[in-house]
Each structure stands twice: as C-alpha cells, then as structure tokens.
Amino acid sequence: MKSLHRTIRRLAFTVAVTIGTASVAQAADVTRLTVYRSDNAGLYASQGNGDVDAGYAVVHEQRLLPLTAGVHDVTLGNLPTLIDPEALALGFPGGAAKVVSQRLMLAQGADAALAGLSGHHVEVLGANGGPLANGTLVRAGDGLLVRDDSGNTTLIRHYAAVRSRDTTFPTGASLSLRVDAGRTGEQQAVLSYPTAGLGWRAAYVATLLPGTACRMQFESRASIANRSGRDWRNIRLTLIAGAPNFAKASAPRPMMAMARGAEASPLPQQAAIGDYRSYRLPTAIDLPDGSISQVPLYTDRRMTCQQTALFETGNAWQPPQPMLSENFNQHAGGAIISTLTLRAFDSLPAGYLRVLTEDRQGTPQFIGEGRIDDTPKGSDATITLGTAFDLRAQRTRTRFHVDKAGRTLDEAFRIELSNAGDSPRTVTVREHPNRWRQWTLVSSSSKPTRQTTDTLEFRVTVPANGKSRLDYAVRYHWTTDQPSR
C-alpha cells in the first residue's frame, strides 16, 4: 500500500499556479551567475533526464526576507539540487540581522521537487481531490510537514497532489536559517554559493569558402548547459575561460538564450581575471533547467586558413640513448590525414570546431570536427578533419648501417605517395628522426620545407591519378660517453 501511494504521488503530482501569496524569500535583485568551462559530455547530451553532477558555477543572489524581531527560523527554497553546502554563505549587508545557524536541506529522490517549496504556502490534496492540509510547507521528505495559520503542524504521509499559490514553481534544495533580527520587516540578504550542474564551452563553426585558397566563414558561440535542477530567470551571466584547480574531489563539477531588453544581442565584454579570461554578457538571459543555451562570443568573420594533407611518422619523443635496433620505428605507411589550421584573431576559449564545405549544389556538408584548446591571440590552432579518401602513402627503409667503432648510424627511407583523385594534391610528409638527438640530413630528393631538432618536413605534389616519391637519408652520431643499445 505504501508503494502504491508513493506511485500515486509521482504520477499525480501537480502544481496549480494561481495569483497569491509570494515566496517567503523573494528575489530582490537580478541574480549574478558565474559559470566555468566544462567539457563533461553529460552536461551537453541531447538525451537523458535529471541533474548532472559536473560543471561548476558560483551564484550571487539577493533576496528580501520578511523577518520578525528576535531569534526565529526562516526557510529559503528554490536552491539548486547540486549545491556545495560547505561554501554557502548568507549575510545581511545592512546589519539589521545576523545568522545564528544554517542548515541546507538537500533535495533527494522523488521528493526533490517539493524541497523547493519549503517555506511556501501550499495546499495538499488527497486522492479524491479534497484538501488534506493548508498552510506553510515546513519539510518535504518522508511525508509532508505543514503548519497552518493557527500554528498547528500536520505530518501527511499519503497524498495525491500539492498545489502552490506562487506564480512560479521552485525546485531543488532549501536552506533553513535561524536568524536574530533587530527589527520586524523585510530585510535584504545576500546569498552566495557554488553549485554543479552548470558549465559552458565554446562552439565554433567554420564554413570553407570556394576557391583554391583556404578561406573560411568563422562563427563562435558559447554553449551553456544547465542541468542543475533549477531554472535561472533574468540572470546576469559571466563566463570564465581557463582551468582553475578544484581541490575537493566532491566539488561541484540547443535552445537559444533569450536576451531581455534588446532586439539584437550585443557581444560579451571580455576581460582578464587572474590567469583566466571572463566574458560578461551585457543583457540578462534565461537558463531553463535541462537546456543548452547559446550566445555569441565574437562577431562572425572571414578568415584565412591552411588545409593540409599530412603523412606523419613517429613523434618528437627522444630516447635516453642512441637506438641501434634495426626494427626501431618501422612504420610502413597507410592513410593520409586531412588537417585544418587557423590563427586566433583573439583569445579563443577551448571548445569544438565543426567544419563545413559546400557541395556542387551549394549545400553545406560536414567534413570534420576537432577540439580547440585555449588559444591565445596570434597562436595557431590545428584540428584533424579526417582521413583523405583518395590519398595513400607507403614508407620503406632503403638503407640501414651501424658503425659502432665510428659511433654513427646511417638510415634512408623512401615514401611513395599515390593520388586517386581528379586534381593534383600537395602532401606534407612529416618525419621524426628520433633514434638519437644528434643527426644530420645527408640527402633528400626534395628540399625540406621545415627542419628542427626533432622534425623533418617535406611538401610533395602528387599529380591527379598519379604517384610521387620522396627519398631521404640521415646520419646519427654520438660520443663515447653516450652508451647505445
């Protein structure tokens, strides 16, 4: 029977919204919300219900509390379900009252939605629709504790619905306060706390423009996820780009955002904050619970870029001693990777870049996506688009000789490139001579376009429906105090 009543509560839970008594703790000013970057996939998933214990945000809100002179209890509802209780702080700037103690009542299970009604006037209804109790909701958990206007308190365990007189239905946790007030009347309180369930990341779209040169139409937006268990209405929002350290393991970790009071949404105001970047939105917005909102970061613009067909062998790793084994670094070849590089016109926060290109009918088609890390102004950002369909490479070692007495090693390679496409392609061949840090390029069939202590790079043109070949040789050398293996 208890299970049946619990099922009835979940299925029949309703909120009748009527004009009536306001919340015990009403908002006195616009809420200010600072949201930190998060890449947690659960925050941005298009499917899935409920709160997400990821992301991090700091909330600063002002509330008007109706106080009575002396020591008494007050309840603030409509708090996020994933709040950090150890970092919550409430104060009275005017000094008219002080907090004696505070207790955060966490929202749990099927009764999580009711926790936000603590301190509100409610009417509890039975299965036949008749009233069971009418008054202030003191507690929601294993039953409802309701205090009527005469001061009598009733515990109700079996009910069908709860009706609220508020114009909006609060959700989440609630804060119980014991307050010592110097006088009776409404007093302004400032409430600050961090919470999980909120995060943001950059969302970039690059549409490649027609022509032989690499040019793109570049769009940049901020995707803001709210899975906190609470709606945020008419808030002032600041986004933080960067990666602050969170010491506690338990720390709180698309619809378009609707800007208020402006026909066109101005761009965020960017500024430095410590070692990070902040983006403050100039107009208030709404962040409904369970939504992914987007706001522009920068104006759309046309940019130059560099698209590369890359065949790369090895990496910049350097061994602790010369590597003389004949089987070392025997990559045979295979696919050629298509990459895209752009230069940051301003500080670009970390996020994901989707790349489109128009087909013969002029329809933009998706050709790849990659992550961009935090990129300072003037720096390059490179993503991998995918595997080039018509290009292949084959790498063969053509010479290997070790002279232990002379402390040298000679090695040569041939890279054969093929192009099955109808137009010529230029392939960047990137080799990493990493048997030892001391080496010399002895010969090459093409002049390298880039040469560093750990990299050799060549640009090779491959004709349409044809092949090209690159040969090169290097010599490693070491001293007697550098043992080899």
N, C-alpha and C positions, 0 to 999 in steps of 0.2 A: 504494500500500500504506500509506504514511504517513497519507494522508487516511482510508483505511478504518479504521486503528487509532484515529485521533482520533474518528471517528464512533462506533466501538465504545465508547470511553471515555465519551463523552457519554451514550449510550443505556444503557450497562450500569453506570454509576457507582452504587454502592450503599454504604450505611453500615450495618453490622451493629452494633447497640448492645448492649453487654454490660457487666456489672459488672466493673470492672477498675481499672487504674492511672488516677489523676486527672491533670488537665492539669498541665503544668509550672508554669503560672502560674494558681493557683486564686483565685477571688474570696474575699476575706477579710471583706468587709462589704458592705452593700447599696450599689448604685450610685446616685449622685445625678445626675439629668439635668435641665438647664435648657433648655427649648425656647422659641424665639422665634416670634413670629407670622409667618406666611407665607400669601399668597393664591395661590401658584403652583398653577395648575389641575392640573398633572401629579401633584402630591402627593396630591390627593383624588380622582383619577379612579378609577372603579369597574372600568375595564378597563386593560390594559397590565401588562407584566411588567418586572422588573428595577428597578434603583436609579433614583432621580430626583435629579439634581444641582441641587437647590433646597432652600430652607429653611436653618435654622441652629440648632444646639444645642451646648451645652457640657456635656461629660461629666466627672464626678469619680468615679473608682472606686478601690477599694483591692484589692490583690492580695497573696497570700503567695507569695514566690518562694523556692524551695529553692536556696540559694547555697552555694558552696564557697569556703573561704578563699583569697584571692589574686585575680588577674585571670583572668576566664573569660567565656564567652559564654552568654547566656540569651535565649530567644525567648518573646515574649508573642503569642499568637494571639487570634482572636475579636475583632478590631477592625473597625469599620465600613469599608466599601469607599470611602467618600467623605470620609475624614478629612482635615483640614488638616495636612500634615506639618510646616509651619513653626511651628505653635503648639502642638505636642505637648510635654509636659513630664512627666518621671518623677523622683521623688525618694524617699529613704528617711528618714522623719521621725526615726527613732531614731539616725541617723548611723552605722549599722553597715556601710554600703556607700555607694559613690558610682558614678555613671555616668561611664565613661570616654568612650564614644561611643554613638550610637544610629543605627539605620537603619530607616526604615519601608519594608517590602516591600509594594508596592501589589498589590491583587488585580486581575487582568487576565484578560479573555476567559473561555474555557471552564474555566480552572483557578482561577477566583476563589474557588469554594467550598473548594478544597483549601488555599488560603493560610491559612485559619483553623486548619488542623490542624498548622501548623508548630510544632515543639516537643512534639507529642503522639506517643504510641506508636501506630503503625499497622501493619497487615498488608496488603501489596499482593498482589493475586491476578491470575493470568493468565486467558486465555480459557477454559481447561479447568477453572477453579475452584481450581487448585493455587496454593500460595504462591510468590511470587517474591522477597519480602523481608519481614523482620520487624524493627522497630526504631523509632527516633525519626525523624520526618519533619523533615529539615533545610531543604529548599526544595521548593516546588511551582512549576513554570513550564514550561519546555520539557523535560519529564520530571520524575521524582521523585528527590530525593536522600535516601536513607535510611541512617542509621547504626545498626548493630546493637550488641548489648551488649558485643561484643569491641572496639568502636571502628572496625570496618571500615565504609567508606561505599560504597554502591552507587548508580549512576545508572540509573534504569529509564525507558526511553522508551516501551515498548509494554506496556500492561497493560489489564485489563478492569474492575477494581473496587478500591476501597480500603475496608478495614474498620477502624473506630475502636473502641477499648475504652471510650471515655468514655460517660457516661450522656446527654450532650447533644452535638450536633454543632456545633462553632463554624464561623462563616463570616466572610468579609471579609479584611482585611489582617492583617499580622503585624508585630511590632516586634522587631528584633534588637538586643540590648544587649551591650556589653562592660562588665562590672561588676568593680569592685575591692572585694572583701568582706573585712572584718576577721576574720570567723569563719565557720565552717560551720554551716548550719542555716537554717530558714525565717525570712525577714525580711519585714516589712510594707513595701510600696511604695505610693505614691500616684501615680496616673496621671491626668492631665488633658489634654483636647484638645477642640477644636471639630470638628464634623462636619456635613456636609449630609445631605439625605435625611430630615430631621425638621422638622416645622412644625406649627403649630396656628392655628386661627381660631375665632371664636365662631359658634355655630349657634343661631339664635333661631326660635321658632315662636309665632305669635300666632293664637289662635282667637277670632274675633269672637263676642260673646255676643248672643242675641236681644234685641230691643227697639229703640226709636228712638234712645236714647243710644248713643254709641260706647264700648263697653267690651270688654275682651279678657282671655282667659286667656293669660298670658305665660310661656313656658318658655325657659330659657337654658342652653346646654351648650357645652362646649369640644370641638371635633373635633380630634383629634391624629393626624397622619399619620406613619407610619413606612415610608419607602422607602429606608432607609439600608443595606440589605444585611445587617442583623444583627437577631436577636431581642433584646429587652430584657426581662429577667425580674426580678420583685420589686424594682422600682426606686422610688426616691423622686423625685417629679416636681414641678418648679416651672415655671409658665408665665409668660412675660413679655409684657405688653401694651404696645405702643408701637412706635416705629420708630427703633432705633439706626442710626447710619451705619456702613456697611461700605465701607472704602476700597478694598480689593482687588477687582478685577473677578472674580478667580478664587476669591473667598471662598466657602465652602460656603453656598450659598443654600438600611356601618359595623357593625364589631362593637363591642359594649360592652366597655369596660375592666373587668377583673375585679379588684375590690379585695380585698386579703387581710386576714383577721383582723377583719372586721366584717360583720354581716348587712346593715346599711344604710350606704350610703356617705355620710360626712359631707361638708359643703361645703368647698371650698378656703379657705384662710386668705389673705385679701387684705392687701396692704401696699404702701406706696410704696417704690420703689427708684430713686434718682436722679430722672430726669424721667419714669419709667415706672411701671407697675403690675405687681406679681407676684401670682400665685395658686399657693399651695403646697398640694398635695394632702396630706391628713392620713394617708392609708394608702398602702402600696406597691401598685403595679399592674404588669401585664404589657403590653408593647407588641410583639406579634409582628411580624416583618418582613412587609411587604406588607399592612398593616392600617390601618384608620381606626377609632380608638377614640373613645369619647365619655364624658365625665364631667360632672356638673352644675356650673354656675358659681354660680347663685343658686337659692333656693327658688322653686318655681312660685308665681305670684301673679296676682290680678285687678287690672287697671289701667284707668284712663280713657284715652281716645284721641280723636283728631279725624280724621274721614274727610272729605275734600274733593274735590268735582268742580271741577277747575281748568281755566280757559281763560286762557292766558298769552301775551302778545305781547311779543317782544323780550326784553331783559335789562337789567342795570344798567350796561352799558357807557356811558361818557361820552366824546363826541368832543372833540378838542383845540380845536375852534372850532365856531360855530353851523353846523348843516347846513341849507341852504336849498333843496336839491334837492327838487322835488315828488315824485320817485319814491322818496325815502328812507323805509324802514320801512313797506313796503306789504304786510304780512301780511294775507291775505284771510280766514283762519279755517279751520275744519275740526273735527277731533276734540277732545274734552274729556277730560283726563287725570284718573284717579282716584288720589288720594294718601292716605297714612296717616301721621299724626304721633303720636308718643308722647313723653312726658317721662321722661328717665332717672331711675329711682329710686336708682341707684348708678352708679358708673363702668361703662360698657358698652364692652368691647373691640370692635374692629372685627370685622365678620362679616356674615353674610347672614340676613335676616329673611324667613321664609316665612309667609304669611298665609292662614288658612283661614276658611271660614264654613260653617254647616250649611245643607243644602238642606231642602226640605219634608219629606223622610223622616228628617231628623236626622243625615244622613251628612256629616261634614266634607269640604268640597271646597276645592281650591286655587284662590285668586283672584289671586295675585300674589306676587312676590318682589323684594327690593331689598337693596342694600348699606347697612349702617350703618357709618359711620366711628367712630373712637374718640370716645365721647361722655361728657363729664364729668357728674357727678351734677347734676341740676337743669336740664340743657340738653335741647333738643328734637332729636329725630331724625325725619327725614321720608324716606319711600320712595315711589316711584311703583309703584302696583299694576298699572296698565294703562290701556287706553282704554275709556271709558264707552260701552257699546253703544248706548244709547237717546238720548244727548245729542249735539247738534251746535251749532256756532257759526258765524256769518258776520259778518265785520268789513268795514265800508265807510266810506271817508272822505267826510264830507259837507261839509267846508269846508277851503279852503286859501288863505291870503292872506299875502303878504310885503310889508311896508312897510320898504324899505331905508332911506329917509330917517328914519323914526321908529325904526328898529332894533327892529322887532317882527315876529313871525310868528304868525298865528292858524291853528289847526288843530282840526278837530272830527271825531269818529268816531261811528258807530252800530254796536253789537254786537247782533245778533239771535240769540236762543237758542231752540232747539226741544227738546222732550222727547217722545219716542215711548213712554215708559213709562206704567204704570198708576198711578203715585203721583207727587206733586209732588216736585221736586228743587230744591235750592239750589246754584247755581253761583257759584263765586268767579271774578270777572273781574279779572285782574291785568295792568295796563298799565304800560309803562315809557316815559314821555315823555323820550326821550333825544336829541332834536335839539340840546339845549343844557342846561347845568346850571341855568340861571335860567329858571324858568317858573312860571306861576300857573294854577290851575284856575279857569276863568271860569264854567262852568256844568256841571251834570250832572243827569240825570233821577232819579238815586238818590244819596243821600249816601254818600260813600266811607267804608268801614269802616277803612281804613288809608291814610295818606298820608305819604310820606317824600320826601327829596330826589330820589329816582330811581324811585319806585313810586307808583302809584295802584291801590287795590284796592276792588272793589265786590262785595257779595253780592246776587245776584239770584235770586228764587224763580221757578221755571218750573213752571206747572201741568201736571198729568198730561195727556198727549196734547195739549199746547198750546205756546204760544210766549210769550216775553217780550222786551223791548227795552231797551237801555241807550244813552243818548246822553250824550256829554260833550264839552267843549271846553277847550283850554288855549291860553295865550298865552306865547310865548317872547320874551325881551327881552335885549339885550346893549348894551355900551357901545362907544364909538369905538375904544378900544384893543383890542377883541376882533374881529379880522377874521373874516368869514364866507365860506362857499363853497357 
